[in-house]
Amino acid sequence: MTMTGTWVGPRERAAMAGMECLGDAELLAIVLGTGCTGVPVGVLAARLLEEHGGVGGLARAGVGELGEPPGMGTAKGARVAAAIELGRRAMFAASLDALPRLPDRGAVEAWARPRLATLDHEELWVLALDGRHGLRAARRVASGGIHGMHVTARDPLRIALREAASAFVLVHNHPSGDPTPSDEDLAFTHAVVEGALAVGTPLLDHVIVARRHATSMLEAGLLGVARVRAKALG
């Protein structure tokens, strides 16, 4: 509200002060555009955020789930999902333009968390690095259901070689929320380690991200353990 008592909506505030000055509910209200009978758009936006536990919950919801509450519908649900996906892609594009350096687990986790931590399915990515740990390329290797992916050691190795990487890092997510590597994760990582050594493009780390935590196999001393687990499973 202005000094004269005139109501200023989120679109007007965005035009005057910039999008960064708006709260989550105001941003969502702009995306929704309209409310419904007896429910202003600002109230509808606030309810949607509350029902999903904030922006993080919205990012994990699908179009159908977003469209279920009264006053939403498929069109508005799709609008919200599209805005979130556009934000993800913009962040991804910006990270590539900036050519970030990924010298350690913290930098890898910072890259991966906004892209993978809120997904409801697993994705495996290869981060191809140059000789100074700069990101040459980020490529998705595989995407699967909530219970896992079908992928072989050749898949990330092929990408690392194609991108002329000096070294590379694997990153994937656990939708369960527990970033502890499974026996299958360790066996797969061992196979990649062996293949990477054979072609002269080393695997530096395999980082698993979840919603609140992450695990670096390198820091946890699990790159060597992977060999033992792989033999046990074999």
Phi, psi and omega in degrees: 000137181276177180297333182273358179092001179282132181289134177244115181282172183298325179294319179292320178296323178296320180293325183276319189244347181101151182300327184295344180273353183270150174280172182301316182295324179292318177298317180294324178298322178295319179296317181292321177086309182221159174267218176217181184305117178079359182231106178299156184299326179295322178290319178299318179296316180296320179296318181296318178296318181295318182295329183258004178074030177100188184297323179300320178293321177299320182295334181270348185274148176271175182301316182298316180294320179295329183274357185288319186300150177305135180092352181265268184094168185298319184298314180289323177300317178294325180296317179293314180299321180293320179296319179294316180294322177297320177297318177300315183292323178296318179295320179296314180297320180295323181293325179287321179298323183280348183045064183294157173266140181235072186278347185206178182301320182300318180291321178295316180296319179297325177290317189279325189303309182292343182266328190240332191297332184262001181288150178261011175221161181277143172225140176247130181236148170253128173254105181276126187246152172270188184292346179251020181066023173279146183281110176282319182197151174235120185231133175282126182272316185204154177221137184218187178283183184296339183263006174135185183230159171256114183207148177243165181298332181296331187296306178292327180296319180299319180291316180300319180290320180297326181273007179054043181287142171283330176199173180208163179235140172263142176222132169213169185244156173244103180300340180295339182097352179253114183276009180295128180296137175277170176301322179294321176300315182293319179295317179297316181297318178302315181298321178292317178304311181298314180295321181295321177295323182294326182263358176078022176235092192290147169274119183274328183192161170229113185253129177250124181250144172231186187296325184242339186224171177213157177233129172261119179296328178295308182295328181277000181070028186261353178295325176283322179298330181305323180296317180296314181296323181297319179294322180295319181287331181288000000 
